Amino acid sequence: MQPNIDAIKAEILAALGYDLLNPPAQVDDKQAADVLGVRPNTLAVWRSTGRYNLPFLKVGRLVKYRISDLAEFLASRTASHTGEVRA
C-alpha cells in the first residue's frame, strides 16, 4: 500500500513549524536534513554522488528541496520489514 503523500507533506510542514494553510513550496538543505534525520553534509554527499534519487534545486550557491520531493522520497523509503524497500 502506497503511503499518502499529502499526509507525509503535512507531517513535514508540521515538523518544521510551518502553517499548513500557507506552506512554502521548498525548504533549504538544513531544513531538509532535519526532516530526513541526517546532517546537511550528508545531503551534500548524496547530491554529489547521486546515491539517492532525491531531486533538488540549485540557484547559485543556494540548494533547495521541494516539500513534495521530500514526501515522495520518504514514501519510497517506507519498508514493512527488513530487506524490503518499496520503490
PDB file of N, CA, C and O in Angstrom:
ATOM      1  N   MET A   1       0.843  -1.190   0.000  1.00  0.00           N
ATOM      2  CA  MET A   1       0.000   0.000   0.000  1.00  0.00           C
ATOM      3  C   MET A   1       0.881   1.243   0.000  1.00  0.00           C
ATOM      4  O   MET A   1       1.778   1.371   0.833  1.00  0.00           O
ATOM      5  N   GLN A   2       0.629   2.150  -0.923  1.00  0.00           N
ATOM      6  CA  GLN A   2       1.402   3.383  -1.054  1.00  0.00           C
ATOM      7  C   GLN A   2       1.032   4.362   0.065  1.00  0.00           C
ATOM      8  O   GLN A   2      -0.147   4.650   0.272  1.00  0.00           O
ATOM      9  N   PRO A   3       2.035   4.871   0.785  1.00  0.00           N
ATOM     10  CA  PRO A   3       1.737   5.866   1.821  1.00  0.00           C
ATOM     11  C   PRO A   3       1.106   7.119   1.202  1.00  0.00           C
ATOM     12  O   PRO A   3       1.371   7.440   0.044  1.00  0.00           O
ATOM     13  N   ASN A   4       0.297   7.802   1.951  1.00  0.00           N
ATOM     14  CA  ASN A   4      -0.371   9.007   1.490  1.00  0.00           C
ATOM     15  C   ASN A   4       0.621  10.167   1.459  1.00  0.00           C
ATOM     16  O   ASN A   4       1.068  10.637   2.505  1.00  0.00           O
ATOM     17  N   ILE A   5       0.963  10.626   0.249  1.00  0.00           N
ATOM     18  CA  ILE A   5       1.947  11.701   0.078  1.00  0.00           C
ATOM     19  C   ILE A   5       1.480  12.984   0.763  1.00  0.00           C
ATOM     20  O   ILE A   5       2.282  13.681   1.384  1.00  0.00           O
ATOM     21  N   ASP A   6       0.188  13.298   0.654  1.00  0.00           N
ATOM     22  CA  ASP A   6      -0.317  14.521   1.287  1.00  0.00           C
ATOM     23  C   ASP A   6      -0.167  14.465   2.806  1.00  0.00           C
ATOM     24  O   ASP A   6       0.130  15.479   3.437  1.00  0.00           O
ATOM     25  N   ALA A   7      -0.368  13.302   3.386  1.00  0.00           N
ATOM     26  CA  ALA A   7      -0.200  13.150   4.833  1.00  0.00           C
ATOM     27  C   ALA A   7       1.264  13.333   5.219  1.00  0.00           C
ATOM     28  O   ALA A   7       1.566  13.936   6.249  1.00  0.00           O
ATOM     29  N   ILE A   8       2.162  12.819   4.403  1.00  0.00           N
ATOM     30  CA  ILE A   8       3.595  12.974   4.686  1.00  0.00           C
ATOM     31  C   ILE A   8       3.999  14.435   4.545  1.00  0.00           C
ATOM     32  O   ILE A   8       4.782  14.936   5.351  1.00  0.00           O
ATOM     33  N   LYS A   9       3.476  15.125   3.534  1.00  0.00           N
ATOM     34  CA  LYS A   9       3.756  16.567   3.382  1.00  0.00           C
ATOM     35  C   LYS A   9       3.308  17.325   4.624  1.00  0.00           C
ATOM     36  O   LYS A   9       4.032  18.185   5.126  1.00  0.00           O
ATOM     37  N   ALA A  10       2.110  17.004   5.123  1.00  0.00           N
ATOM     38  CA  ALA A  10       1.590  17.675   6.313  1.00  0.00           C
ATOM     39  C   ALA A  10       2.493  17.416   7.517  1.00  0.00           C
ATOM     40  O   ALA A  10       2.738  18.324   8.312  1.00  0.00           O
ATOM     41  N   GLU A  11       2.990  16.183   7.658  1.00  0.00           N
ATOM     42  CA  GLU A  11       3.912  15.858   8.750  1.00  0.00           C
ATOM     43  C   GLU A  11       5.199  16.673   8.637  1.00  0.00           C
ATOM     44  O   GLU A  11       5.703  17.188   9.635  1.00  0.00           O
ATOM     45  N   ILE A  12       5.725  16.788   7.424  1.00  0.00           N
ATOM     46  CA  ILE A  12       6.959  17.553   7.196  1.00  0.00           C
ATOM     47  C   ILE A  12       6.746  19.011   7.580  1.00  0.00           C
ATOM     48  O   ILE A  12       7.547  19.588   8.315  1.00  0.00           O
ATOM     49  N   LEU A  13       5.665  19.605   7.081  1.00  0.00           N
ATOM     50  CA  LEU A  13       5.391  21.012   7.368  1.00  0.00           C
ATOM     51  C   LEU A  13       5.184  21.254   8.859  1.00  0.00           C
ATOM     52  O   LEU A  13       5.660  22.251   9.402  1.00  0.00           O
ATOM     53  N   ALA A  14       4.478  20.348   9.516  1.00  0.00           N
ATOM     54  CA  ALA A  14       4.270  20.488  10.961  1.00  0.00           C
ATOM     55  C   ALA A  14       5.586  20.365  11.717  1.00  0.00           C
ATOM     56  O   ALA A  14       5.831  21.113  12.664  1.00  0.00           O
ATOM     57  N   ALA A  15       6.431  19.428  11.306  1.00  0.00           N
ATOM     58  CA  ALA A  15       7.721  19.234  11.979  1.00  0.00           C
ATOM     59  C   ALA A  15       8.611  20.469  11.844  1.00  0.00           C
ATOM     60  O   ALA A  15       9.401  20.772  12.737  1.00  0.00           O
ATOM     61  N   LEU A  16       8.477  21.178  10.723  1.00  0.00           N
ATOM     62  CA  LEU A  16       9.278  22.378  10.509  1.00  0.00           C
ATOM     63  C   LEU A  16       8.610  23.642  11.061  1.00  0.00           C
ATOM     64  O   LEU A  16       9.194  24.725  11.020  1.00  0.00           O
ATOM     65  N   GLY A  17       7.384  23.499  11.578  1.00  0.00           N
ATOM     66  CA  GLY A  17       6.698  24.633  12.187  1.00  0.00           C
ATOM     67  C   GLY A  17       6.005  25.563  11.219  1.00  0.00           C
ATOM     68  O   GLY A  17       5.763  26.724  11.546  1.00  0.00           O
ATOM     69  N   TYR A  18       5.678  25.074  10.024  1.00  0.00           N
ATOM     70  CA  TYR A  18       5.004  25.909   9.040  1.00  0.00           C
ATOM     71  C   TYR A  18       3.492  25.794   9.162  1.00  0.00           C
ATOM     72  O   TYR A  18       2.960  24.782   9.617  1.00  0.00           O
ATOM     73  N   ASP A  19       2.818  26.855   8.743  1.00  0.00           N
ATOM     74  CA  ASP A  19       1.362  26.886   8.693  1.00  0.00           C
ATOM     75  C   ASP A  19       0.894  26.013   7.534  1.00  0.00           C
ATOM     76  O   ASP A  19       1.311  26.222   6.394  1.00  0.00           O
ATOM     77  N   LEU A  20       0.042  25.049   7.810  1.00  0.00           N
ATOM     78  CA  LEU A  20      -0.422  24.127   6.778  1.00  0.00           C
ATOM     79  C   LEU A  20      -1.282  24.820   5.722  1.00  0.00           C
ATOM     80  O   LEU A  20      -1.432  24.305   4.614  1.00  0.00           O
ATOM     81  N   LEU A  21      -1.846  25.979   6.053  1.00  0.00           N
ATOM     82  CA  LEU A  21      -2.674  26.709   5.100  1.00  0.00           C
ATOM     83  C   LEU A  21      -1.860  27.595   4.161  1.00  0.00           C
ATOM     84  O   LEU A  21      -2.352  28.006   3.111  1.00  0.00           O
ATOM     85  N   ASN A  22      -0.618  27.888   4.538  1.00  0.00           N
ATOM     86  CA  ASN A  22       0.234  28.747   3.709  1.00  0.00           C
ATOM     87  C   ASN A  22       1.652  28.175   3.700  1.00  0.00           C
ATOM     88  O   ASN A  22       2.581  28.831   4.171  1.00  0.00           O
ATOM     89  N   PRO A  23       1.831  26.969   3.172  1.00  0.00           N
ATOM     90  CA  PRO A  23       3.136  26.317   3.241  1.00  0.00           C
ATOM     91  C   PRO A  23       4.102  26.825   2.174  1.00  0.00           C
ATOM     92  O   PRO A  23       3.674  27.289   1.117  1.00  0.00           O
ATOM     93  N   PRO A  24       5.392  26.740   2.445  1.00  0.00           N
ATOM     94  CA  PRO A  24       6.369  27.059   1.397  1.00  0.00           C
ATOM     95  C   PRO A  24       6.421  25.894   0.403  1.00  0.00           C
ATOM     96  O   PRO A  24       6.107  24.756   0.754  1.00  0.00           O
ATOM     97  N   ALA A  25       6.809  26.180  -0.813  1.00  0.00           N
ATOM     98  CA  ALA A  25       6.929  25.118  -1.822  1.00  0.00           C
ATOM     99  C   ALA A  25       8.232  24.353  -1.630  1.00  0.00           C
ATOM    100  O   ALA A  25       8.341  23.185  -2.001  1.00  0.00           O
ATOM    101  N   GLN A  26       9.218  25.028  -1.044  1.00  0.00           N
ATOM    102  CA  GLN A  26      10.533  24.411  -0.881  1.00  0.00           C
ATOM    103  C   GLN A  26      11.209  24.875   0.405  1.00  0.00           C
ATOM    104  O   GLN A  26      10.839  25.890   0.995  1.00  0.00           O
ATOM    105  N   VAL A  27      12.208  24.103   0.820  1.00  0.00           N
ATOM    106  CA  VAL A  27      12.965  24.426   2.028  1.00  0.00           C
ATOM    107  C   VAL A  27      14.449  24.329   1.708  1.00  0.00           C
ATOM    108  O   VAL A  27      14.837  23.757   0.689  1.00  0.00           O
ATOM    109  N   ASP A  28      15.278  24.895   2.586  1.00  0.00           N
ATOM    110  CA  ASP A  28      16.719  24.827   2.349  1.00  0.00           C
ATOM    111  C   ASP A  28      17.283  23.473   2.782  1.00  0.00           C
ATOM    112  O   ASP A  28      16.569  22.630   3.324  1.00  0.00           O
ATOM    113  N   ASP A  29      18.569  23.289   2.531  1.00  0.00           N
ATOM    114  CA  ASP A  29      19.192  21.988   2.824  1.00  0.00           C
ATOM    115  C   ASP A  29      19.224  21.667   4.309  1.00  0.00           C
ATOM    116  O   ASP A  29      19.158  20.497   4.686  1.00  0.00           O
ATOM    117  N   LYS A  30      19.325  22.680   5.157  1.00  0.00           N
ATOM    118  CA  LYS A  30      19.333  22.428   6.605  1.00  0.00           C
ATOM    119  C   LYS A  30      17.980  21.902   7.073  1.00  0.00           C
ATOM    120  O   LYS A  30      17.912  20.964   7.866  1.00  0.00           O
ATOM    121  N   GLN A  31      16.910  22.508   6.580  1.00  0.00           N
ATOM    122  CA  GLN A  31      15.570  22.056   6.942  1.00  0.00           C
ATOM    123  C   GLN A  31      15.292  20.665   6.369  1.00  0.00           C
ATOM    124  O   GLN A  31      14.693  19.825   7.041  1.00  0.00           O
ATOM    125  N   ALA A  32      15.719  20.424   5.150  1.00  0.00           N
ATOM    126  CA  ALA A  32      15.532  19.101   4.540  1.00  0.00           C
ATOM    127  C   ALA A  32      16.280  18.045   5.345  1.00  0.00           C
ATOM    128  O   ALA A  32      15.767  16.947   5.559  1.00  0.00           O
ATOM    129  N   ALA A  33      17.482  18.372   5.787  1.00  0.00           N
ATOM    130  CA  ALA A  33      18.262  17.432   6.598  1.00  0.00           C
ATOM    131  C   ALA A  33      17.536  17.134   7.910  1.00  0.00           C
ATOM    132  O   ALA A  33      17.510  15.987   8.357  1.00  0.00           O
ATOM    133  N   ASP A  34      16.949  18.155   8.526  1.00  0.00           N
ATOM    134  CA  ASP A  34      16.184  17.946   9.764  1.00  0.00           C
ATOM    135  C   ASP A  34      15.035  16.978   9.531  1.00  0.00           C
ATOM    136  O   ASP A  34      14.802  16.074  10.335  1.00  0.00           O
ATOM    137  N   VAL A  35      14.321  17.168   8.435  1.00  0.00           N
ATOM    138  CA  VAL A  35      13.181  16.310   8.113  1.00  0.00           C
ATOM    139  C   VAL A  35      13.618  14.862   7.935  1.00  0.00           C
ATOM    140  O   VAL A  35      12.942  13.941   8.392  1.00  0.00           O
ATOM    141  N   LEU A  36      14.749  14.668   7.271  1.00  0.00           N
ATOM    142  CA  LEU A  36      15.222  13.318   6.969  1.00  0.00           C
ATOM    143  C   LEU A  36      16.029  12.697   8.106  1.00  0.00           C
ATOM    144  O   LEU A  36      16.327  11.503   8.079  1.00  0.00           O
ATOM    145  N   GLY A  37      16.380  13.500   9.098  1.00  0.00           N
ATOM    146  CA  GLY A  37      17.150  12.978  10.223  1.00  0.00           C
ATOM    147  C   GLY A  37      18.615  12.736   9.896  1.00  0.00           C
ATOM    148  O   GLY A  37      19.251  11.852  10.469  1.00  0.00           O
ATOM    149  N   VAL A  38      19.146  13.533   8.965  1.00  0.00           N
ATOM    150  CA  VAL A  38      20.558  13.438   8.599  1.00  0.00           C
ATOM    151  C   VAL A  38      21.187  14.823   8.724  1.00  0.00           C
ATOM    152  O   VAL A  38      20.491  15.808   8.975  1.00  0.00           O
ATOM    153  N   ARG A  39      22.483  14.892   8.551  1.00  0.00           N
ATOM    154  CA  ARG A  39      23.172  16.184   8.586  1.00  0.00           C
ATOM    155  C   ARG A  39      23.173  16.817   7.206  1.00  0.00           C
ATOM    156  O   ARG A  39      23.106  16.107   6.202  1.00  0.00           O
ATOM    157  N   PRO A  40      23.247  18.143   7.140  1.00  0.00           N
ATOM    158  CA  PRO A  40      23.330  18.800   5.830  1.00  0.00           C
ATOM    159  C   PRO A  40      24.502  18.284   4.990  1.00  0.00           C
ATOM    160  O   PRO A  40      24.402  18.204   3.765  1.00  0.00           O
ATOM    161  N   ASN A  41      25.607  17.936   5.647  1.00  0.00           N
ATOM    162  CA  ASN A  41      26.754  17.398   4.905  1.00  0.00           C
ATOM    163  C   ASN A  41      26.413  16.071   4.240  1.00  0.00           C
ATOM    164  O   ASN A  41      26.923  15.767   3.162  1.00  0.00           O
ATOM    165  N   THR A  42      25.555  15.283   4.875  1.00  0.00           N
ATOM    166  CA  THR A  42      25.118  14.021   4.276  1.00  0.00           C
ATOM    167  C   THR A  42      24.343  14.295   2.997  1.00  0.00           C
ATOM    168  O   THR A  42      24.533  13.603   1.996  1.00  0.00           O
ATOM    169  N   LEU A  43      23.475  15.294   3.020  1.00  0.00           N
ATOM    170  CA  LEU A  43      22.743  15.649   1.807  1.00  0.00           C
ATOM    171  C   LEU A  43      23.701  16.116   0.714  1.00  0.00           C
ATOM    172  O   LEU A  43      23.487  15.824  -0.462  1.00  0.00           O
ATOM    173  N   ALA A  44      24.748  16.836   1.092  1.00  0.00           N
ATOM    174  CA  ALA A  44      25.742  17.276   0.108  1.00  0.00           C
ATOM    175  C   ALA A  44      26.428  16.080  -0.551  1.00  0.00           C
ATOM    176  O   ALA A  44      26.672  16.085  -1.758  1.00  0.00           O
ATOM    177  N   VAL A  45      26.734  15.064   0.241  1.00  0.00           N
ATOM    178  CA  VAL A  45      27.345  13.844  -0.307  1.00  0.00           C
ATOM    179  C   VAL A  45      26.364  13.149  -1.241  1.00  0.00           C
ATOM    180  O   VAL A  45      26.745  12.716  -2.328  1.00  0.00           O
ATOM    181  N   TRP A  46      25.110  13.037  -0.830  1.00  0.00           N
ATOM    182  CA  TRP A  46      24.095  12.404  -1.677  1.00  0.00           C
ATOM    183  C   TRP A  46      23.958  13.148  -3.001  1.00  0.00           C
ATOM    184  O   TRP A  46      23.816  12.526  -4.054  1.00  0.00           O
ATOM    185  N   ARG A  47      24.000  14.493  -2.947  1.00  0.00           N
ATOM    186  CA  ARG A  47      23.891  15.280  -4.185  1.00  0.00           C
ATOM    187  C   ARG A  47      25.081  15.034  -5.098  1.00  0.00           C
ATOM    188  O   ARG A  47      24.914  14.870  -6.307  1.00  0.00           O
ATOM    189  N   SER A  48      26.268  15.008  -4.537  1.00  0.00           N
ATOM    190  CA  SER A  48      27.464  14.885  -5.371  1.00  0.00           C
ATOM    191  C   SER A  48      27.675  13.472  -5.905  1.00  0.00           C
ATOM    192  O   SER A  48      28.230  13.303  -6.991  1.00  0.00           O
ATOM    193  N   THR A  49      27.245  12.461  -5.166  1.00  0.00           N
ATOM    194  CA  THR A  49      27.456  11.080  -5.597  1.00  0.00           C
ATOM    195  C   THR A  49      26.241  10.487  -6.302  1.00  0.00           C
ATOM    196  O   THR A  49      26.351   9.463  -6.976  1.00  0.00           O
ATOM    197  N   GLY A  50      25.080  11.129  -6.148  1.00  0.00           N
ATOM    198  CA  GLY A  50      23.858  10.569  -6.718  1.00  0.00           C
ATOM    199  C   GLY A  50      23.408   9.306  -6.001  1.00  0.00           C
ATOM    200  O   GLY A  50      22.715   8.470  -6.581  1.00  0.00           O
ATOM    201  N   ARG A  51      23.798   9.167  -4.755  1.00  0.00           N
ATOM    202  CA  ARG A  51      23.491   7.945  -4.002  1.00  0.00           C
ATOM    203  C   ARG A  51      21.996   7.654  -3.939  1.00  0.00           C
ATOM    204  O   ARG A  51      21.579   6.508  -4.102  1.00  0.00           O
ATOM    205  N   TYR A  52      21.199   8.673  -3.706  1.00  0.00           N
ATOM    206  CA  TYR A  52      19.746   8.511  -3.662  1.00  0.00           C
ATOM    207  C   TYR A  52      19.116   9.428  -4.693  1.00  0.00           C
ATOM    208  O   TYR A  52      19.655  10.488  -5.014  1.00  0.00           O
ATOM    209  N   ASN A  53      17.984   9.015  -5.203  1.00  0.00           N
ATOM    210  CA  ASN A  53      17.264   9.817  -6.180  1.00  0.00           C
ATOM    211  C   ASN A  53      16.388  10.823  -5.442  1.00  0.00           C
ATOM    212  O   ASN A  53      15.170  10.664  -5.352  1.00  0.00           O
ATOM    213  N   LEU A  54      17.032  11.859  -4.918  1.00  0.00           N
ATOM    214  CA  LEU A  54      16.335  12.922  -4.198  1.00  0.00           C
ATOM    215  C   LEU A  54      16.558  14.229  -4.967  1.00  0.00           C
ATOM    216  O   LEU A  54      17.616  14.847  -4.843  1.00  0.00           O
ATOM    217  N   PRO A  55      15.573  14.648  -5.753  1.00  0.00           N
ATOM    218  CA  PRO A  55      15.732  15.867  -6.546  1.00  0.00           C
ATOM    219  C   PRO A  55      15.964  17.102  -5.670  1.00  0.00           C
ATOM    220  O   PRO A  55      15.463  17.194  -4.549  1.00  0.00           O
ATOM    221  N   PHE A  56      16.733  18.040  -6.210  1.00  0.00           N
ATOM    222  CA  PHE A  56      16.982  19.306  -5.515  1.00  0.00           C
ATOM    223  C   PHE A  56      17.071  20.414  -6.541  1.00  0.00           C
ATOM    224  O   PHE A  56      17.272  20.165  -7.729  1.00  0.00           O
ATOM    225  N   LEU A  57      16.921  21.638  -6.072  1.00  0.00           N
ATOM    226  CA  LEU A  57      17.030  22.821  -6.914  1.00  0.00           C
ATOM    227  C   LEU A  57      18.304  23.553  -6.535  1.00  0.00           C
ATOM    228  O   LEU A  57      18.655  23.630  -5.357  1.00  0.00           O
ATOM    229  N   LYS A  58      18.988  24.082  -7.517  1.00  0.00           N
ATOM    230  CA  LYS A  58      20.210  24.823  -7.228  1.00  0.00           C
ATOM    231  C   LYS A  58      20.167  26.136  -7.994  1.00  0.00           C
ATOM    232  O   LYS A  58      20.043  26.151  -9.219  1.00  0.00           O
ATOM    233  N   VAL A  59      20.271  27.230  -7.263  1.00  0.00           N
ATOM    234  CA  VAL A  59      20.339  28.562  -7.846  1.00  0.00           C
ATOM    235  C   VAL A  59      21.561  29.229  -7.235  1.00  0.00           C
ATOM    236  O   VAL A  59      21.558  29.598  -6.061  1.00  0.00           O
ATOM    237  N   GLY A  60      22.595  29.378  -8.036  1.00  0.00           N
ATOM    238  CA  GLY A  60      23.853  29.880  -7.486  1.00  0.00           C
ATOM    239  C   GLY A  60      24.362  28.904  -6.443  1.00  0.00           C
ATOM    240  O   GLY A  60      24.522  27.716  -6.722  1.00  0.00           O
ATOM    241  N   ARG A  61      24.614  29.397  -5.259  1.00  0.00           N
ATOM    242  CA  ARG A  61      25.050  28.533  -4.158  1.00  0.00           C
ATOM    243  C   ARG A  61      23.905  27.938  -3.360  1.00  0.00           C
ATOM    244  O   ARG A  61      24.104  27.009  -2.577  1.00  0.00           O
ATOM    245  N   LEU A  62      22.711  28.470  -3.556  1.00  0.00           N
ATOM    246  CA  LEU A  62      21.566  28.010  -2.779  1.00  0.00           C
ATOM    247  C   LEU A  62      21.089  26.641  -3.238  1.00  0.00           C
ATOM    248  O   LEU A  62      20.966  26.376  -4.434  1.00  0.00           O
ATOM    249  N   VAL A  63      20.824  25.782  -2.268  1.00  0.00           N
ATOM    250  CA  VAL A  63      20.254  24.462  -2.543  1.00  0.00           C
ATOM    251  C   VAL A  63      18.904  24.409  -1.855  1.00  0.00           C
ATOM    252  O   VAL A  63      18.792  24.712  -0.667  1.00  0.00           O
ATOM    253  N   LYS A  64      17.879  24.024  -2.603  1.00  0.00           N
ATOM    254  CA  LYS A  64      16.516  23.933  -2.079  1.00  0.00           C
ATOM    255  C   LYS A  64      15.946  22.566  -2.407  1.00  0.00           C
ATOM    256  O   LYS A  64      16.326  21.933  -3.392  1.00  0.00           O
ATOM    257  N   TYR A  65      15.025  22.126  -1.559  1.00  0.00           N
ATOM    258  CA  TYR A  65      14.315  20.873  -1.776  1.00  0.00           C
ATOM    259  C   TYR A  65      12.824  21.157  -1.746  1.00  0.00           C
ATOM    260  O   TYR A  65      12.338  21.849  -0.851  1.00  0.00           O
ATOM    261  N   ARG A  66      12.097  20.625  -2.723  1.00  0.00           N
ATOM    262  CA  ARG A  66      10.642  20.763  -2.728  1.00  0.00           C
ATOM    263  C   ARG A  66      10.058  19.880  -1.632  1.00  0.00           C
ATOM    264  O   ARG A  66      10.520  18.760  -1.412  1.00  0.00           O
ATOM    265  N   ILE A  67       9.051  20.389  -0.955  1.00  0.00           N
ATOM    266  CA  ILE A  67       8.359  19.602   0.074  1.00  0.00           C
ATOM    267  C   ILE A  67       7.802  18.325  -0.555  1.00  0.00           C
ATOM    268  O   ILE A  67       7.878  17.250   0.041  1.00  0.00           O
ATOM    269  N   SER A  68       7.251  18.444  -1.746  1.00  0.00           N
ATOM    270  CA  SER A  68       6.673  17.271  -2.416  1.00  0.00           C
ATOM    271  C   SER A  68       7.731  16.215  -2.716  1.00  0.00           C
ATOM    272  O   SER A  68       7.453  15.021  -2.608  1.00  0.00           O
ATOM    273  N   ASP A  69       8.950  16.636  -3.093  1.00  0.00           N
ATOM    274  CA  ASP A  69      10.027  15.672  -3.360  1.00  0.00           C
ATOM    275  C   ASP A  69      10.481  14.977  -2.081  1.00  0.00           C
ATOM    276  O   ASP A  69      10.775  13.782  -2.092  1.00  0.00           O
ATOM    277  N   LEU A  70      10.537  15.722  -0.982  1.00  0.00           N
ATOM    278  CA  LEU A  70      10.895  15.105   0.300  1.00  0.00           C
ATOM    279  C   LEU A  70       9.848  14.072   0.708  1.00  0.00           C
ATOM    280  O   LEU A  70      10.189  12.987   1.178  1.00  0.00           O
ATOM    281  N   ALA A  71       8.565  14.415   0.525  1.00  0.00           N
ATOM    282  CA  ALA A  71       7.490  13.495   0.885  1.00  0.00           C
ATOM    283  C   ALA A  71       7.547  12.231   0.028  1.00  0.00           C
ATOM    284  O   ALA A  71       7.387  11.124   0.542  1.00  0.00           O
ATOM    285  N   GLU A  72       7.773  12.393  -1.259  1.00  0.00           N
ATOM    286  CA  GLU A  72       7.863  11.233  -2.145  1.00  0.00           C
ATOM    287  C   GLU A  72       9.082  10.375  -1.817  1.00  0.00           C
ATOM    288  O   GLU A  72       9.012   9.148  -1.882  1.00  0.00           O
ATOM    289  N   PHE A  73      10.192  11.010  -1.466  1.00  0.00           N
ATOM    290  CA  PHE A  73      11.391  10.273  -1.081  1.00  0.00           C
ATOM    291  C   PHE A  73      11.119   9.435   0.169  1.00  0.00           C
ATOM    292  O   PHE A  73      11.462   8.254   0.220  1.00  0.00           O
ATOM    293  N   LEU A  74      10.503  10.053   1.170  1.00  0.00           N
ATOM    294  CA  LEU A  74      10.182   9.315   2.397  1.00  0.00           C
ATOM    295  C   LEU A  74       9.200   8.177   2.119  1.00  0.00           C
ATOM    296  O   LEU A  74       9.337   7.085   2.671  1.00  0.00           O
ATOM    297  N   ALA A  75       8.227   8.429   1.275  1.00  0.00           N
ATOM    298  CA  ALA A  75       7.266   7.380   0.932  1.00  0.00           C
ATOM    299  C   ALA A  75       7.959   6.220   0.222  1.00  0.00           C
ATOM    300  O   ALA A  75       7.628   5.059   0.461  1.00  0.00           O
ATOM    301  N   SER A  76       8.913   6.527  -0.645  1.00  0.00           N
ATOM    302  CA  SER A  76       9.605   5.468  -1.393  1.00  0.00           C
ATOM    303  C   SER A  76      10.547   4.661  -0.514  1.00  0.00           C
ATOM    304  O   SER A  76      10.911   3.537  -0.861  1.00  0.00           O
ATOM    305  N   ARG A  77      10.942   5.223   0.613  1.00  0.00           N
ATOM    306  CA  ARG A  77      11.857   4.538   1.528  1.00  0.00           C
ATOM    307  C   ARG A  77      11.108   3.793   2.632  1.00  0.00           C
ATOM    308  O   ARG A  77      11.733   3.210   3.518  1.00  0.00           O
ATOM    309  N   THR A  78       9.782   3.807   2.586  1.00  0.00           N
ATOM    310  CA  THR A  78       8.975   3.140   3.596  1.00  0.00           C
ATOM    311  C   THR A  78       9.067   1.630   3.404  1.00  0.00           C
ATOM    312  O   THR A  78       8.834   1.123   2.307  1.00  0.00           O
ATOM    313  N   ALA A  79       9.408   0.913   4.474  1.00  0.00           N
ATOM    314  CA  ALA A  79       9.543  -0.534   4.408  1.00  0.00           C
ATOM    315  C   ALA A  79       8.608  -1.179   5.416  1.00  0.00           C
ATOM    316  O   ALA A  79       8.327  -0.614   6.472  1.00  0.00           O
ATOM    317  N   SER A  80       8.132  -2.368   5.077  1.00  0.00           N
ATOM    318  CA  SER A  80       7.260  -3.082   6.005  1.00  0.00           C
ATOM    319  C   SER A  80       8.054  -4.060   6.875  1.00  0.00           C
ATOM    320  O   SER A  80       7.583  -4.490   7.928  1.00  0.00           O
ATOM    321  N   HIS A  81       9.267  -4.407   6.421  1.00  0.00           N
ATOM    322  CA  HIS A  81      10.165  -5.238   7.227  1.00  0.00           C
ATOM    323  C   HIS A  81      11.569  -5.147   6.651  1.00  0.00           C
ATOM    324  O   HIS A  81      11.749  -4.633   5.547  1.00  0.00           O
ATOM    325  N   THR A  82      12.546  -5.629   7.364  1.00  0.00           N
ATOM    326  CA  THR A  82      13.934  -5.575   6.922  1.00  0.00           C
ATOM    327  C   THR A  82      14.077  -6.317   5.610  1.00  0.00           C
ATOM    328  O   THR A  82      13.557  -7.420   5.445  1.00  0.00           O
ATOM    329  N   GLY A  83      14.783  -5.705   4.686  1.00  0.00           N
ATOM    330  CA  GLY A  83      15.037  -6.355   3.411  1.00  0.00           C
ATOM    331  C   GLY A  83      14.115  -5.921   2.287  1.00  0.00           C
ATOM    332  O   GLY A  83      14.405  -6.184   1.119  1.00  0.00           O
ATOM    333  N   GLU A  84      13.002  -5.257   2.615  1.00  0.00           N
ATOM    334  CA  GLU A  84      12.090  -4.821   1.571  1.00  0.00           C
ATOM    335  C   GLU A  84      11.959  -3.315   1.629  1.00  0.00           C
ATOM    336  O   GLU A  84      11.564  -2.747   2.646  1.00  0.00           O
ATOM    337  N   VAL A  85      12.296  -2.681   0.524  1.00  0.00           N
ATOM    338  CA  VAL A  85      12.061  -1.250   0.384  1.00  0.00           C
ATOM    339  C   VAL A  85      11.191  -1.083  -0.837  1.00  0.00           C
ATOM    340  O   VAL A  85      11.528  -1.562  -1.920  1.00  0.00           O
ATOM    341  N   ARG A  86      10.074  -0.406  -0.667  1.00  0.00           N
ATOM    342  CA  ARG A  86       9.164  -0.193  -1.787  1.00  0.00           C
ATOM    343  C   ARG A  86       9.726   0.873  -2.710  1.00  0.00           C
ATOM    344  O   ARG A  86      10.243   1.894  -2.258  1.00  0.00           O
ATOM    345  N   ALA A  87       9.625   0.634  -3.962  1.00  0.00           N
ATOM    346  CA  ALA A  87      10.101   1.622  -4.941  1.00  0.00           C
ATOM    347  C   ALA A  87       8.974   2.238  -5.715  1.00  0.00           C
ATOM    348  O   ALA A  87       9.208   3.087  -6.575  1.00  0.00           O
TER     349      ALA A  87
END
